[in-house]
Amino acid sequence: MQAYRNNRKLVIALNPLPHSGSQTSGETACEICKRILMDPRSNRYCSIACKVAAFMKKTNNAEPPFLALRSPSPPPPPPPSRSPSPDRNPNSKRPRKGVPHRAPVS
């Protein structure tokens, strides 16, 4: 699915965005709605709805499912644990600052 940036965040469209310009039928277009794709080598669909529509059209069960999730990767190793100091409880917050002490008036 084609991603784009909006307000400096990476976004994937849920539904196809409005077409800008003419539609193409070449390899550079979405397989469902024929919207022009920015990177056709890595994207086949412009939105989640187009990918679901292609999945619903699929009739041959011998084809590999292109909506399958990747195999789960092993969890990252836990960070090295530091032993808490014996005088502090690691679950408690830091105590608040006490009564302020003013400088002596001379």
MODELLER restraints for C-alpha pairs under 7 A, 6 or more apart:
rsr = mdl.restraints
at = mdl.atoms
rsr.add(forms.Gaussian(group=physical.xy_distance, feature=features.Distance(at['CA:1:A'], at['CA:43:A']), mean=5.19, stdev=0.5))
rsr.add(forms.Gaussian(group=physical.xy_distance, feature=features.Distance(at['CA:1:A'], at['CA:44:A']), mean=6.26, stdev=0.5))
rsr.add(forms.Gaussian(group=physical.xy_distance, feature=features.Distance(at['CA:1:A'], at['CA:45:A']), mean=4.80, stdev=0.5))
rsr.add(forms.Gaussian(group=physical.xy_distance, feature=features.Distance(at['CA:1:A'], at['CA:46:A']), mean=5.26, stdev=0.5))
rsr.add(forms.Gaussian(group=physical.xy_distance, feature=features.Distance(at['CA:1:A'], at['CA:47:A']), mean=5.69, stdev=0.5))
rsr.add(forms.Gaussian(group=physical.xy_distance, feature=features.Distance(at['CA:1:A'], at['CA:48:A']), mean=6.84, stdev=0.5))
rsr.add(forms.Gaussian(group=physical.xy_distance, feature=features.Distance(at['CA:2:A'], at['CA:12:A']), mean=6.55, stdev=0.5))
rsr.add(forms.Gaussian(group=physical.xy_distance, feature=features.Distance(at['CA:2:A'], at['CA:37:A']), mean=6.93, stdev=0.5))
rsr.add(forms.Gaussian(group=physical.xy_distance, feature=features.Distance(at['CA:2:A'], at['CA:43:A']), mean=5.64, stdev=0.5))
rsr.add(forms.Gaussian(group=physical.xy_distance, feature=features.Distance(at['CA:2:A'], at['CA:45:A']), mean=6.40, stdev=0.5))
rsr.add(forms.Gaussian(group=physical.xy_distance, feature=features.Distance(at['CA:2:A'], at['CA:46:A']), mean=4.91, stdev=0.5))
rsr.add(forms.Gaussian(group=physical.xy_distance, feature=features.Distance(at['CA:2:A'], at['CA:47:A']), mean=6.63, stdev=0.5))
rsr.add(forms.Gaussian(group=physical.xy_distance, feature=features.Distance(at['CA:3:A'], at['CA:10:A']), mean=6.47, stdev=0.5))
rsr.add(forms.Gaussian(group=physical.xy_distance, feature=features.Distance(at['CA:3:A'], at['CA:11:A']), mean=5.49, stdev=0.5))
rsr.add(forms.Gaussian(group=physical.xy_distance, feature=features.Distance(at['CA:3:A'], at['CA:12:A']), mean=4.73, stdev=0.5))
rsr.add(forms.Gaussian(group=physical.xy_distance, feature=features.Distance(at['CA:4:A'], at['CA:10:A']), mean=5.73, stdev=0.5))
rsr.add(forms.Gaussian(group=physical.xy_distance, feature=features.Distance(at['CA:4:A'], at['CA:11:A']), mean=5.37, stdev=0.5))
rsr.add(forms.Gaussian(group=physical.xy_distance, feature=features.Distance(at['CA:4:A'], at['CA:12:A']), mean=6.60, stdev=0.5))
rsr.add(forms.Gaussian(group=physical.xy_distance, feature=features.Distance(at['CA:5:A'], at['CA:11:A']), mean=5.79, stdev=0.5))
rsr.add(forms.Gaussian(group=physical.xy_distance, feature=features.Distance(at['CA:12:A'], at['CA:47:A']), mean=6.57, stdev=0.5))
rsr.add(forms.Gaussian(group=physical.xy_distance, feature=features.Distance(at['CA:13:A'], at['CA:47:A']), mean=4.83, stdev=0.5))
rsr.add(forms.Gaussian(group=physical.xy_distance, feature=features.Distance(at['CA:13:A'], at['CA:48:A']), mean=6.45, stdev=0.5))
rsr.add(forms.Gaussian(group=physical.xy_distance, feature=features.Distance(at['CA:14:A'], at['CA:47:A']), mean=5.45, stdev=0.5))
rsr.add(forms.Gaussian(group=physical.xy_distance, feature=features.Distance(at['CA:14:A'], at['CA:48:A']), mean=4.97, stdev=0.5))
rsr.add(forms.Gaussian(group=physical.xy_distance, feature=features.Distance(at['CA:14:A'], at['CA:49:A']), mean=5.97, stdev=0.5))
rsr.add(forms.Gaussian(group=physical.xy_distance, feature=features.Distance(at['CA:15:A'], at['CA:47:A']), mean=5.54, stdev=0.5))
rsr.add(forms.Gaussian(group=physical.xy_distance, feature=features.Distance(at['CA:15:A'], at['CA:48:A']), mean=6.38, stdev=0.5))
rsr.add(forms.Gaussian(group=physical.xy_distance, feature=features.Distance(at['CA:15:A'], at['CA:49:A']), mean=5.22, stdev=0.5))
rsr.add(forms.Gaussian(group=physical.xy_distance, feature=features.Distance(at['CA:16:A'], at['CA:46:A']), mean=6.33, stdev=0.5))
rsr.add(forms.Gaussian(group=physical.xy_distance, feature=features.Distance(at['CA:16:A'], at['CA:47:A']), mean=5.36, stdev=0.5))
rsr.add(forms.Gaussian(group=physical.xy_distance, feature=features.Distance(at['CA:16:A'], at['CA:49:A']), mean=6.95, stdev=0.5))
rsr.add(forms.Gaussian(group=physical.xy_distance, feature=features.Distance(at['CA:19:A'], at['CA:35:A']), mean=6.32, stdev=0.5))
rsr.add(forms.Gaussian(group=physical.xy_distance, feature=features.Distance(at['CA:23:A'], at['CA:34:A']), mean=5.95, stdev=0.5))
rsr.add(forms.Gaussian(group=physical.xy_distance, feature=features.Distance(at['CA:23:A'], at['CA:35:A']), mean=6.15, stdev=0.5))
rsr.add(forms.Gaussian(group=physical.xy_distance, feature=features.Distance(at['CA:24:A'], at['CA:34:A']), mean=5.99, stdev=0.5))
rsr.add(forms.Gaussian(group=physical.xy_distance, feature=features.Distance(at['CA:24:A'], at['CA:36:A']), mean=6.84, stdev=0.5))
rsr.add(forms.Gaussian(group=physical.xy_distance, feature=features.Distance(at['CA:25:A'], at['CA:34:A']), mean=6.14, stdev=0.5))
rsr.add(forms.Gaussian(group=physical.xy_distance, feature=features.Distance(at['CA:28:A'], at['CA:36:A']), mean=5.95, stdev=0.5))
rsr.add(forms.Gaussian(group=physical.xy_distance, feature=features.Distance(at['CA:28:A'], at['CA:37:A']), mean=5.67, stdev=0.5))
rsr.add(forms.Gaussian(group=physical.xy_distance, feature=features.Distance(at['CA:28:A'], at['CA:40:A']), mean=5.18, stdev=0.5))
rsr.add(forms.Gaussian(group=physical.xy_distance, feature=features.Distance(at['CA:29:A'], at['CA:35:A']), mean=5.19, stdev=0.5))
rsr.add(forms.Gaussian(group=physical.xy_distance, feature=features.Distance(at['CA:29:A'], at['CA:36:A']), mean=4.37, stdev=0.5))
rsr.add(forms.Gaussian(group=physical.xy_distance, feature=features.Distance(at['CA:29:A'], at['CA:37:A']), mean=5.28, stdev=0.5))
rsr.add(forms.Gaussian(group=physical.xy_distance, feature=features.Distance(at['CA:30:A'], at['CA:36:A']), mean=6.37, stdev=0.5))
rsr.add(forms.Gaussian(group=physical.xy_distance, feature=features.Distance(at['CA:30:A'], at['CA:37:A']), mean=6.36, stdev=0.5))
rsr.add(forms.Gaussian(group=physical.xy_distance, feature=features.Distance(at['CA:30:A'], at['CA:44:A']), mean=5.56, stdev=0.5))
rsr.add(forms.Gaussian(group=physical.xy_distance, feature=features.Distance(at['CA:30:A'], at['CA:45:A']), mean=4.63, stdev=0.5))
rsr.add(forms.Gaussian(group=physical.xy_distance, feature=features.Distance(at['CA:30:A'], at['CA:46:A']), mean=5.74, stdev=0.5))
rsr.add(forms.Gaussian(group=physical.xy_distance, feature=features.Distance(at['CA:31:A'], at['CA:44:A']), mean=6.23, stdev=0.5))
rsr.add(forms.Gaussian(group=physical.xy_distance, feature=features.Distance(at['CA:31:A'], at['CA:45:A']), mean=6.13, stdev=0.5))
rsr.add(forms.Gaussian(group=physical.xy_distance, feature=features.Distance(at['CA:32:A'], at['CA:50:A']), mean=5.75, stdev=0.5))
rsr.add(forms.Gaussian(group=physical.xy_distance, feature=features.Distance(at['CA:32:A'], at['CA:54:A']), mean=6.81, stdev=0.5))
rsr.add(forms.Gaussian(group=physical.xy_distance, feature=features.Distance(at['CA:35:A'], at['CA:46:A']), mean=6.91, stdev=0.5))
rsr.add(forms.Gaussian(group=physical.xy_distance, feature=features.Distance(at['CA:37:A'], at['CA:46:A']), mean=6.70, stdev=0.5))
rsr.add(forms.Gaussian(group=physical.xy_distance, feature=features.Distance(at['CA:45:A'], at['CA:51:A']), mean=5.85, stdev=0.5))
rsr.add(forms.Gaussian(group=physical.xy_distance, feature=features.Distance(at['CA:84:A'], at['CA:90:A']), mean=6.39, stdev=0.5))
